Amino acid sequence: MKIKAIVHEVEEGGFWAEAPQIIGCAAEGKTVEEAVQKLHQAIENCLSVELAPSSQDTSERVVEVTL
């Protein structure tokens, strides 16, 4: 899977990167490479959220989709 990212330069120094397809998924670093590396980890964390099955609503199901 490939996810496009945007890297922004910070006026005070350093960079921050975001994955616009994943709301709230961003990271910062002193270099572009560090920001992208940290974003890679952030994307993994954002996509690996565990959901507990709902025991109150029988119309809901938790399913796993492989990309």
C-alpha positions in Angstrom: 0.0 0.0 0.0 1.3 3.5 -0.8 0.0 6.6 1.0 0.8 10.1 -0.2 2.3 12.4 2.4 2.9 16.2 2.5 6.1 17.5 4.2 6.0 21.0 5.6 9.0 23.1 6.6 8.6 24.9 9.9 9.8 28.5 10.2 11.5 27.8 13.5 13.4 24.9 12.0 12.5 21.3 11.3 9.7 19.7 9.4 6.4 18.1 9.9 4.7 15.5 7.7 1.1 14.5 7.3 -1.0 11.8 5.6 -4.1 13.7 4.6 -6.0 10.5 3.8 -5.7 9.6 7.5 -7.2 12.4 9.6 -5.0 13.4 12.5 -2.0 11.3 11.3 1.1 13.5 11.4 4.7 13.6 12.7 7.6 16.0 13.1 11.4 15.8 12.8 14.5 17.8 12.5 15.1 16.6 8.9 12.7 15.6 6.1 14.0 12.0 6.5 13.3 12.0 10.2 9.8 13.4 9.7 8.9 10.9 7.1 10.3 8.0 9.2 8.2 9.1 12.2 5.2 9.5 9.9 5.6 5.9 8.7 5.4 4.8 12.4 2.4 7.1 13.0 0.6 5.7 10.0 1.2 2.1 11.3 -0.2 3.2 14.7 -3.2 5.0 13.2 -4.1 2.0 11.1 -3.7 -0.6 13.8 -6.4 0.6 16.2 -8.1 -2.4 17.9 -11.9 -2.3 18.2 -13.8 -4.3 20.8 -16.9 -5.9 19.5 -20.1 -4.2 20.6 -22.1 -6.5 22.9 -25.2 -4.3 23.1 -26.0 -3.9 19.4 -26.3 -7.2 17.4 -26.5 -5.3 14.1 -22.8 -4.3 14.3 -19.9 -6.4 13.4 -16.1 -5.9 13.6 -14.5 -7.2 10.4 -10.9 -7.1 9.2 -10.0 -5.8 5.7 -6.6 -6.6 4.3 -5.1 -4.0 1.8 
